[in-house]
Amino acid sequence: MAHKIEWTDKTANPFTGCVHGCPYCYARKFSKRLAGKAGTVYHRLAESGVDPFTPAIHLDALRALDDELSRSRRSRKIFLGSMADLGCRSHWKITDCDVGVASVSSSVTPALVHSRVKKLISSHPYHTFQILTKNPEGLAGSWPRNAWIGVSVESTRAASLRVPALLAHVSSGCLWVSVEPLLDEDFDPSALVVAGRVPGWIVIGAETGRRSPRSASEALALTEAARRILVFANEQGIPVFVKRNMRELDLGEHWPRRFPR
């Protein structure tokens, strides 16, 4: 499966949608574009008069993913819900396409959605499932060891709010932080330390799909912010994966692309 997310082997979206409304959200833009394409889960929702980016669990896609993973034990990293935020506390719609007939039914609680997610992850211990959220409290509790639960942050303020909630309320095989898109020129890595605890992995990426080019001074400032994060990570022994789109901002130096062990 082709994808543009460099830190994973596969993206899978039996869950879609979010309620945060971030202005730079690529997933919302894609959902609106795909809502006009027959056969997509977004089209199902739109045809039922539902916002195509409404949080939803797609049972046929979930069954298909479960079957695919059952046929192969080759270990892979799977980004689960790249078009969703599984930490959303709102109710989730249920969609299905059984014997060629698509349907959208009443909403279910986040707890029920999470139980299906955990069942899928536990059923395939050979694989690593990567999950990102902007609402870590919504994923509070214990997750299977082969789940990596992370928070997405774009600024020091976002990190100071979401990282403490992640480290305090979530337990999984790896608690990580995606600083993507890096928008804060003054990003302070100390926001990633909570009572002496630090995340087990950090991803850094630039804003994608930006229409206007950055000024040289802005690009340099963001590069310096990324370097501060790298220095912090090296001091703490945290592996860092820097996406290729940071090359648009840097001065040609080599960026690390490491994973947790």
C-alpha positions as CSV (number, residue, x, y, z in Angstrom):
1,M,0.0,0.0,0.0
2,A,1.5,3.3,-1.1
3,H,1.5,6.1,1.4
4,K,3.3,9.3,2.3
5,I,3.8,8.8,6.0
6,E,7.4,7.8,6.3
7,W,7.5,6.5,9.9
8,T,5.0,3.7,9.3
9,D,4.8,0.7,7.0
10,K,1.0,0.9,6.4
11,T,-1.9,3.2,7.1
12,A,-5.2,1.7,7.9
13,N,-8.5,3.6,8.4
14,P,-11.4,1.5,9.7
15,F,-11.9,4.5,11.9
16,T,-12.2,8.1,10.5
17,G,-13.2,11.6,11.6
18,C,-12.3,14.2,14.2
19,V,-13.9,17.1,16.0
20,H,-10.9,19.3,16.6
21,G,-11.2,21.5,13.5
22,C,-7.5,22.3,13.1
23,P,-7.0,24.8,10.2
24,Y,-4.1,22.8,8.7
25,C,-5.8,19.4,8.9
26,Y,-5.1,17.3,5.7
27,A,-7.6,14.6,6.8
28,R,-10.6,16.9,6.8
29,K,-9.7,18.2,3.3
30,F,-9.3,14.6,2.0
31,S,-12.6,13.5,3.5
32,K,-14.5,16.3,1.8
33,R,-12.8,15.5,-1.5
34,L,-13.5,11.8,-1.2
35,A,-17.1,12.4,-0.1
36,G,-18.0,12.7,-3.8
37,K,-16.4,9.4,-4.8
38,A,-18.8,6.5,-4.7
39,G,-17.6,3.5,-2.8
40,T,-15.7,5.4,-0.1
41,V,-16.6,5.5,3.5
42,Y,-16.9,9.3,3.3
43,H,-19.4,9.0,0.5
44,R,-21.5,6.7,2.7
45,L,-21.7,9.3,5.4
46,A,-22.3,12.2,3.0
47,E,-25.1,10.2,1.2
48,S,-26.8,9.8,4.7
49,G,-26.7,13.5,5.3
50,V,-23.7,13.3,7.7
51,D,-20.6,15.4,7.7
52,P,-18.0,13.1,6.0
53,F,-15.5,13.9,8.8
54,T,-17.9,12.9,11.6
55,P,-16.1,10.3,13.8
56,A,-17.2,6.9,12.5
57,I,-16.2,3.2,12.8
58,H,-16.5,1.2,9.5
59,L,-17.2,-2.4,10.3
60,D,-16.4,-3.8,6.8
61,A,-13.0,-2.0,6.7
62,L,-12.3,-3.4,10.2
63,R,-13.1,-6.9,9.1
64,A,-11.0,-6.5,6.0
65,L,-8.0,-5.3,8.0
66,D,-8.4,-8.1,10.5
67,D,-8.4,-10.7,7.7
68,E,-5.4,-9.1,6.0
69,L,-3.3,-9.1,9.1
70,S,-4.4,-12.7,9.9
71,R,-3.0,-13.9,6.6
72,S,0.5,-12.7,7.3
73,R,2.7,-12.6,10.4
74,R,5.4,-10.5,8.8
75,S,5.9,-7.7,11.4
76,R,4.8,-4.3,10.3
77,K,4.2,-0.9,11.8
78,I,0.6,0.1,11.2
79,F,-0.6,3.7,11.6
80,L,-4.2,3.0,12.8
81,G,-6.6,5.8,12.0
82,S,-4.4,8.3,10.0
83,M,-7.7,9.9,9.0
84,A,-9.1,10.0,12.6
85,D,-8.5,10.9,16.2
86,L,-9.4,7.9,18.3
87,G,-9.2,10.1,21.4
88,C,-12.4,11.9,20.3
89,R,-14.9,11.8,23.2
90,S,-17.9,12.4,21.0
91,H,-20.2,9.5,19.9
92,W,-19.1,7.6,16.7
93,K,-21.3,6.6,13.8
94,I,-21.3,3.0,12.6
95,T,-21.1,2.2,8.9
96,D,-21.0,-1.1,7.1
97,C,-21.1,-2.4,3.5
98,D,-22.6,-5.9,3.7
99,V,-23.4,-7.8,0.5
100,G,-22.8,-4.7,-1.4
101,V,-25.3,-2.5,0.5
102,A,-23.8,0.4,2.4
103,S,-25.4,1.6,5.6
104,V,-24.9,4.2,8.3
105,S,-26.5,3.5,11.7
106,S,-26.8,5.1,15.1
107,S,-23.9,6.3,17.2
108,V,-21.9,4.3,19.7
109,T,-19.8,5.4,22.7
110,P,-16.0,6.0,22.5
111,A,-15.6,3.1,25.0
112,L,-17.2,0.7,22.5
113,V,-15.0,1.9,19.7
114,H,-11.9,1.5,21.9
115,S,-12.8,-2.0,22.8
116,R,-12.9,-2.9,19.1
117,V,-9.5,-1.2,18.6
118,K,-7.9,-3.0,21.5
119,K,-9.4,-6.3,20.3
120,L,-7.8,-5.8,16.9
121,I,-4.4,-4.9,18.3
122,S,-4.4,-7.8,20.8
123,S,-5.3,-10.2,18.0
124,H,-2.2,-9.4,16.0
125,P,0.8,-9.2,18.5
126,Y,3.3,-9.6,15.6
127,H,2.5,-6.0,14.5
128,T,3.0,-2.6,16.0
129,F,0.0,-0.3,15.9
130,Q,0.8,3.4,16.0
131,I,-2.0,5.8,17.1
132,L,-2.0,9.6,17.4
133,T,-4.4,11.8,19.2
134,K,-4.8,15.5,20.3
135,N,-6.9,14.3,23.2
136,P,-4.9,11.8,25.2
137,E,-7.5,11.8,28.1
138,G,-9.8,10.2,25.6
139,L,-7.5,7.2,25.4
140,A,-6.9,6.9,29.1
141,G,-6.1,3.5,30.5
142,S,-4.0,0.5,29.6
143,W,-3.4,-0.5,26.0
144,P,-1.8,-3.7,24.6
145,R,2.1,-3.7,24.6
146,N,2.1,-3.6,20.8
147,A,0.3,-0.3,20.7
148,W,2.3,2.9,20.5
149,I,0.1,5.8,21.7
150,G,1.2,9.3,20.8
151,V,0.1,12.9,20.9
152,S,0.4,15.4,18.1
153,V,1.7,18.8,19.1
154,E,2.5,21.9,17.0
155,S,3.7,24.3,19.6
156,T,5.1,24.6,23.1
157,R,1.7,25.4,24.5
158,A,0.1,22.3,22.8
159,A,3.0,20.2,24.2
160,S,2.5,21.6,27.7
161,L,-1.2,20.5,27.6
162,R,-1.1,17.2,25.8
163,V,2.2,15.6,26.9
164,P,1.4,15.6,30.6
165,A,-2.0,14.1,29.9
166,L,-0.5,11.4,27.8
167,L,2.2,10.4,30.4
168,A,-0.3,10.6,33.3
169,H,-3.3,8.8,31.9
170,V,-2.1,6.4,29.2
171,S,-0.2,3.1,29.4
172,S,1.1,1.4,26.3
173,G,4.3,-0.2,24.8
174,C,5.5,3.3,23.7
175,L,4.3,6.7,24.6
176,W,5.4,9.2,21.9
177,V,5.1,12.7,20.5
178,S,4.7,13.9,17.0
179,V,5.9,17.5,16.7
180,E,4.1,17.8,13.3
181,P,3.5,20.3,11.9
182,L,6.3,22.2,13.7
183,L,4.8,25.7,13.7
184,D,6.4,27.2,16.8
185,E,9.6,29.0,16.0
186,D,10.3,29.2,19.8
187,F,9.4,25.6,20.6
188,D,10.7,24.7,24.1
189,P,11.6,21.0,24.4
190,S,11.4,21.2,28.2
191,A,7.6,21.0,27.6
192,L,8.2,17.3,26.8
193,V,9.4,16.6,30.4
194,V,6.8,15.8,33.0
195,A,8.0,15.1,36.5
196,G,11.2,13.6,35.2
197,R,9.4,11.4,32.6
198,V,9.9,11.8,28.9
199,P,8.3,10.2,25.8
200,G,9.8,7.1,24.3
201,W,9.9,8.5,20.7
202,I,9.7,11.9,18.9
203,V,8.8,12.5,15.3
204,I,9.4,16.0,13.8
205,G,7.8,17.2,10.6
206,A,7.2,20.4,8.7
207,E,3.8,21.7,7.6
208,T,2.6,19.9,4.4
209,G,0.5,21.4,1.7
210,R,1.5,24.9,2.5
211,R,0.5,27.2,-0.4
212,S,2.9,30.1,0.2
213,P,6.7,29.6,0.7
214,R,8.2,30.4,4.0
215,S,10.6,33.3,4.3
216,A,14.2,32.5,4.8
217,S,14.1,33.8,8.4
218,E,11.0,31.8,9.3
219,A,12.6,28.6,7.8
220,L,15.8,29.2,9.7
221,A,13.9,29.8,13.0
222,L,12.0,26.5,12.6
223,T,15.2,24.7,11.7
224,E,16.7,26.0,14.9
225,A,13.6,24.8,16.8
226,A,14.0,21.4,15.4
227,R,17.7,21.4,16.4
228,R,16.8,22.2,20.0
229,I,14.4,19.2,20.0
230,L,17.2,17.0,18.7
231,V,19.7,18.3,21.3
232,F,17.1,17.6,24.0
233,A,16.4,14.1,22.7
234,N,20.1,13.2,22.5
235,E,20.5,14.3,26.1
236,Q,17.5,12.2,27.2
237,G,18.4,9.2,25.0
238,I,15.1,9.5,23.0
239,P,15.1,8.2,19.4
240,V,14.0,10.8,16.9
241,F,12.6,10.4,13.4
242,V,12.7,13.6,11.3
243,K,10.5,13.6,8.2
244,R,12.0,14.4,4.8
245,N,9.9,17.6,4.5
246,M,12.1,19.2,7.1
247,R,14.8,19.3,4.3
248,E,12.8,22.2,2.9
249,L,13.7,24.2,6.0
250,D,17.2,23.1,6.9
251,L,20.7,23.9,5.6
252,G,21.5,20.5,4.1
253,E,22.5,18.6,7.2
254,H,21.7,15.0,7.9
255,W,18.6,14.4,10.1
256,P,18.1,11.2,12.1
257,R,15.4,8.7,11.3
258,R,15.4,6.4,14.3
259,F,12.7,4.2,15.9
260,P,12.2,2.9,19.4
261,R,13.7,-0.6,20.0
